[in-house]
Amino acid sequence: MSADSKQASSELVTQFVKSSKPITSRGLLDLIVWSWGVLILGLAVYVLFPNVLTFTFAFLVVTSRMGALLAVAHDAHHNAFLPNKKWNDLIAAWLCAYPVGSIYGSSRAVHMAHHKLLNTPEDPDRNFHFEANKNTPRQFVWHFLRLVLGGQLWTSIVVNGVLRPLYKESAQPADKPAPVVVLSRRGHPEILNLVPVQLVILLTLWAVSGQWWLYFAIWLGPIFTLGTFLGFLRGFVDHARLPDDSSTQSADRLVTVLNANFLERAFLASFDFKYHAEHHMFPTVPHYYLPTLHTILQADEQYRSRYLTRPSYSSFIKDYWTQINRNAAAKNNAHASLQASNKTN
């Protein structure tokens, strides 16, 4: 590509990013119709026709749309949900984050640090994205099982909701670096905002169904089980590498998934989340512009060489599982050979 072509391409990207502003109607459509609307319909199926099959259906719909609400909140973290910053944060916090157990301000601070410190030891999400503790089948399974069995509760509620605010209020020693996660000032602990929201949901589900336990089974259940697993699994795929990945394209650990199927879009990548590399490069771009941005970046070698593309989420998980099984088998064979050699000697 000639110097003139490179400059023209760079200008095209710059102009597109500058013109990609959040649209109020599109943001509210995502929130009201495709997130809450579908979620309520899923619940209504069970409430009107209560049985095991409709409960399972509702549980899956709730899990999927909770992921969608978190995707809307994620756009809001970057001021890409609504044009007005006040309403962007207010609506995303009270109608997206708090209902699904996410502490909006703390989550945003952690996410901003992740963007700023990606691929460094200080990245607060590093443990969830790197392969070091997931490079055997046992480690891989245990990593996600630990999150489902309380690790997510510890990280999201205790660390982000309680410990980080305490650290923020404590005096920072002069000889210590500034904290990587910077929380905004609040008059009260933000975690308390979850209480009235969750109480409203509990009472509403109880009132419409007559079943006091429904909140715990169909609302908290997805948050702490399948929803947790899917969220962290997607986060891993968004940044993980395979041994045969291009060293140049994988250097920044940025990944875009090209052909996510319906189930992957519903449960792993709501609202164009599959364009994760493009999002990291230009985080203020609302999700509905990312497909076009992807096309523009792929036409430019400067950008195309900076990130990986995967065929699908399932194909990567299959490839990664095959890899770690192969590695485990090789280690076992090496260990067996060493033992046999020691016996012979």
C-alpha positions in Angstrom: 0.0 0.0 0.0 1.4 3.4 -1.0 1.9 6.2 1.4 -1.0 8.1 -0.2 -3.3 5.0 0.1 -2.3 4.5 3.8 -3.1 8.2 4.5 -6.4 7.9 2.7 -7.3 4.7 4.6 -6.3 6.3 7.9 -8.5 9.3 7.2 -11.4 7.1 6.2 -11.2 5.3 9.6 -10.8 8.6 11.5 -13.9 10.1 9.7 -16.0 7.0 10.3 -15.1 6.9 14.0 -15.9 10.6 14.4 -19.3 10.2 12.7 -20.2 7.1 14.7 -22.3 8.6 17.5 -24.8 6.9 19.7 -28.4 7.1 18.5 -31.1 7.4 21.3 -33.8 5.5 19.4 -31.4 2.6 18.7 -30.1 2.4 22.3 -33.7 2.4 23.7 -34.7 -0.2 21.1 -31.9 -2.5 22.3 -32.9 -1.9 25.9 -36.7 -2.0 25.8 -37.4 -4.4 23.0 -34.5 -6.7 22.5 -33.4 -7.0 26.1 -36.3 -6.4 28.6 -39.0 -7.1 26.0 -37.7 -10.6 25.1 -36.8 -11.4 28.7 -40.4 -10.6 29.9 -41.9 -12.7 27.1 -39.7 -15.6 28.1 -40.9 -15.3 31.7 -44.5 -14.9 30.6 -44.4 -18.3 28.9 -43.6 -20.0 32.2 -46.0 -17.9 34.3 -48.9 -18.7 32.0 -48.0 -22.3 31.4 -45.9 -23.5 34.4 -44.1 -26.8 33.8 -40.5 -28.1 33.6 -40.2 -27.4 29.9 -41.4 -23.8 30.1 -39.2 -23.2 33.1 -36.2 -24.4 31.2 -37.2 -22.2 28.2 -37.6 -19.1 30.5 -34.3 -19.8 32.3 -32.5 -19.8 29.0 -34.2 -16.7 27.8 -33.5 -14.9 31.0 -29.8 -15.9 30.8 -29.5 -14.7 27.2 -31.2 -11.4 27.9 -29.2 -10.8 31.0 -26.2 -11.0 28.7 -27.8 -8.5 26.4 -28.4 -6.1 29.3 -24.7 -6.4 30.3 -23.8 -5.7 26.6 -25.9 -2.5 26.8 -24.2 -1.5 30.0 -20.9 -2.2 28.4 -21.7 0.3 25.6 -22.7 2.7 28.3 -19.3 2.3 30.0 -17.8 3.9 26.9 -20.6 6.5 26.6 -21.8 4.7 23.5 -25.4 3.9 24.6 -27.1 7.3 24.7 -25.8 10.7 23.6 -26.6 12.4 26.9 -24.0 11.2 29.4 -26.2 11.7 32.4 -29.0 9.5 31.0 -26.4 7.1 29.5 -25.1 6.3 33.0 -28.4 6.6 34.9 -30.4 4.2 32.7 -27.5 1.8 32.1 -26.9 1.5 35.9 -30.6 1.2 37.1 -32.1 -0.7 34.2 -29.1 -2.8 32.9 -26.4 -3.3 35.5 -28.2 -3.4 38.9 -30.9 -5.8 37.8 -28.3 -8.4 36.9 -26.2 -7.9 39.9 -23.5 -5.7 38.3 -22.2 -2.7 40.2 -22.1 -0.2 37.4 -19.6 2.3 38.6 -17.1 -0.3 39.9 -17.5 -2.5 36.8 -16.9 0.5 34.5 -13.7 1.4 36.5 -12.4 -2.1 36.2 -13.3 -2.2 32.5 -11.6 1.1 31.7 -8.5 -0.3 33.5 -8.7 -3.4 31.4 -8.7 -1.4 28.2 -5.9 0.8 29.3 -3.7 -2.0 30.7 -4.5 -4.8 28.3 -1.6 -7.3 28.1 0.1 -6.0 31.1 0.4 -7.6 34.6 -1.7 -4.8 36.0 -4.8 -5.6 33.8 -7.5 -6.5 36.4 -9.0 -9.0 34.0 -5.7 -10.7 33.1 -6.5 -13.9 35.1 -9.7 -14.4 33.1 -8.1 -14.0 29.6 -4.6 -15.6 29.8 -4.0 -19.3 29.2 -1.5 -19.9 32.0 -4.0 -21.4 34.4 -6.2 -23.1 31.8 -3.6 -25.1 29.8 -4.8 -28.6 30.9 -8.3 -30.0 30.7 -8.4 -30.1 34.5 -7.3 -26.5 34.9 -9.7 -25.3 32.2 -12.7 -27.0 33.8 -11.7 -26.0 37.3 -11.2 -22.3 36.3 -14.8 -22.0 35.2 -16.2 -24.2 37.9 -14.6 -22.1 40.5 -16.2 -19.0 39.1 -19.6 -20.6 39.1 -19.1 -21.9 42.7 -18.4 -18.5 44.2 -15.5 -16.9 42.3 -17.8 -14.6 40.4 -19.6 -13.6 43.6 -16.3 -12.8 45.2 -15.0 -10.8 42.2 -18.1 -8.9 41.3 -19.7 -8.3 44.7 -17.0 -8.5 47.4 -14.0 -7.2 45.5 -15.8 -4.6 43.2 -18.6 -3.7 45.6 -16.8 -3.7 49.0 -13.1 -3.9 48.9 -12.3 -1.5 46.0 -14.3 1.3 47.7 -12.5 0.6 51.0 -9.1 0.8 49.3 -10.2 4.0 47.6 -11.1 5.7 50.8 -7.9 4.6 52.5 -4.8 6.9 52.4 -2.5 6.1 49.5 1.1 5.9 50.6 3.4 8.3 48.9 5.8 5.5 47.8 3.1 3.4 46.3 1.8 3.7 42.7 -1.7 5.0 42.1 -4.4 2.2 42.0 -5.1 0.9 38.5 -8.9 1.0 39.1 -10.1 4.5 39.8 -13.6 4.7 41.3 -15.8 7.8 41.0 -16.8 9.6 44.2 -20.2 8.6 45.7 -22.2 9.6 48.7 -22.8 6.0 49.7 -21.5 2.6 48.7 -22.9 1.8 45.2 -23.5 -1.8 46.1 -26.5 -0.6 48.2 -28.2 0.4 44.9 -28.7 -3.3 44.1 -30.9 -3.8 47.1 -34.1 -1.9 46.0 -33.7 -3.1 42.4 -33.5 -6.7 43.4 -36.3 -6.3 45.9 -38.6 -4.9 43.2 -37.7 -7.9 40.9 -38.4 -10.4 43.7 -41.8 -8.9 44.6 -42.8 -8.6 41.0 -42.0 -12.2 40.2 -43.7 -13.4 43.3 -46.8 -11.3 42.5 -47.2 -12.4 38.9 -46.5 -16.1 39.6 -47.6 -16.7 43.2 -44.3 -18.5 43.7 -41.9 -16.9 46.2 -39.0 -19.1 45.1 -39.1 -18.0 41.4 -36.8 -15.1 42.0 -34.1 -17.3 43.4 -34.5 -20.0 40.7 -35.0 -18.0 37.6 -33.3 -14.7 38.4 -30.4 -15.4 40.7 -29.9 -18.8 39.2 -28.8 -17.5 35.8 -26.7 -14.8 37.3 -24.6 -17.2 39.4 -24.6 -20.3 37.1 -25.0 -20.3 33.3 -24.7 -16.6 32.9 -21.4 -16.5 34.8 -20.0 -19.3 32.8 -21.0 -17.9 29.5 -19.8 -14.4 30.3 -16.3 -15.5 31.4 -16.1 -18.0 28.6 -16.7 -15.2 26.0 -14.2 -13.0 27.8 -11.6 -15.8 27.4 -12.3 -16.3 23.7 -12.0 -12.6 23.2 -8.4 -12.5 24.1 -7.0 -16.1 24.2 -4.3 -17.4 21.8 -3.5 -20.7 20.1 0.1 -21.9 19.4 -0.4 -21.7 15.7 -1.8 -18.1 15.7 0.1 -15.5 13.8 2.6 -13.9 16.1 2.0 -10.5 14.6 -1.8 -10.7 14.7 -1.9 -12.2 18.1 0.5 -9.8 19.7 -2.2 -7.5 21.1 -4.5 -10.4 22.0 -7.4 -8.8 20.1 -9.9 -11.2 18.6 -13.0 -10.8 16.4 -15.4 -13.7 15.7 -16.6 -13.8 12.1 -19.4 -16.3 11.9 -21.1 -16.5 15.3 -24.3 -18.7 14.8 -27.7 -17.9 16.3 -27.0 -19.5 19.7 -23.6 -17.9 20.0 -25.1 -14.5 19.2 -27.9 -15.1 21.7 -25.8 -16.4 24.6 -22.3 -15.1 24.0 -22.3 -12.1 21.7 -25.4 -10.0 22.0 -25.4 -6.7 20.2 -22.3 -7.2 17.9 -20.1 -8.2 20.8 -18.2 -10.5 18.5 -16.4 -7.5 17.0 -14.3 -7.3 20.1 -11.0 -6.3 18.4 -12.7 -3.4 16.7 -14.2 -2.4 20.0 -10.8 -2.3 21.7 -9.3 -0.2 18.9 -12.2 2.3 18.9 -14.2 1.7 22.2 -16.4 4.8 21.8 -18.0 3.4 18.6 -21.6 2.1 19.4 -22.0 -1.6 18.6 -24.3 -1.1 15.6 -21.4 0.6 13.7 -18.9 -2.2 14.4 -19.8 -4.4 11.4 -19.1 -1.5 9.0 -15.9 -0.6 11.0 -14.8 -4.2 10.7 -15.1 -4.0 6.9 -13.1 -0.8 6.8 -10.3 -2.1 9.0 -10.1 -5.4 7.1 -9.4 -3.4 4.0 -6.4 -1.7 5.6 -3.3 -3.8 6.2 -2.2 -1.6 9.1 -5.3 -2.6 11.1 -5.9 -6.0 9.7 -2.5 -7.2 10.8 -3.2 -6.1 14.4 -5.9 -8.6 15.3 -7.0 -12.2 14.9 -10.3 -13.5 13.4 -11.9 -16.7 14.5 -14.5 -18.6 12.5 -16.8 -19.0 15.5 -16.8 -19.3 19.3 -17.4 -23.0 19.1 -14.6 -23.6 16.7 -12.1 -21.8 18.9 -13.3 -23.7 22.0 -12.9 -27.0 20.1 -9.4 -26.1 18.9 -8.3 -25.0 22.3 -9.7 -28.1 24.0 -7.9 -30.3 21.4 -4.7 -28.4 22.1 -4.8 -28.7 25.9 -5.7 -32.4 25.6 -2.8 -33.0 23.2 -0.5 -31.1 25.6 -1.7 -33.2 28.6 -1.2 -36.4 26.7 2.3 -35.4 25.7 3.2 -34.6 29.3 1.7 -37.9 30.5 3.7 -39.8 27.9 6.9 -37.9 28.8 6.2 -38.7 32.5 5.6 -42.4 31.7 8.8 -42.6 29.6 10.8 -41.0 32.4 9.4 -43.4 35.0 10.2 -46.4 32.7 13.7 -45.0 32.1 14.2 -44.7 35.9 13.0 -48.2 36.5 15.4 -49.6 33.8 18.3 -47.7 35.3 
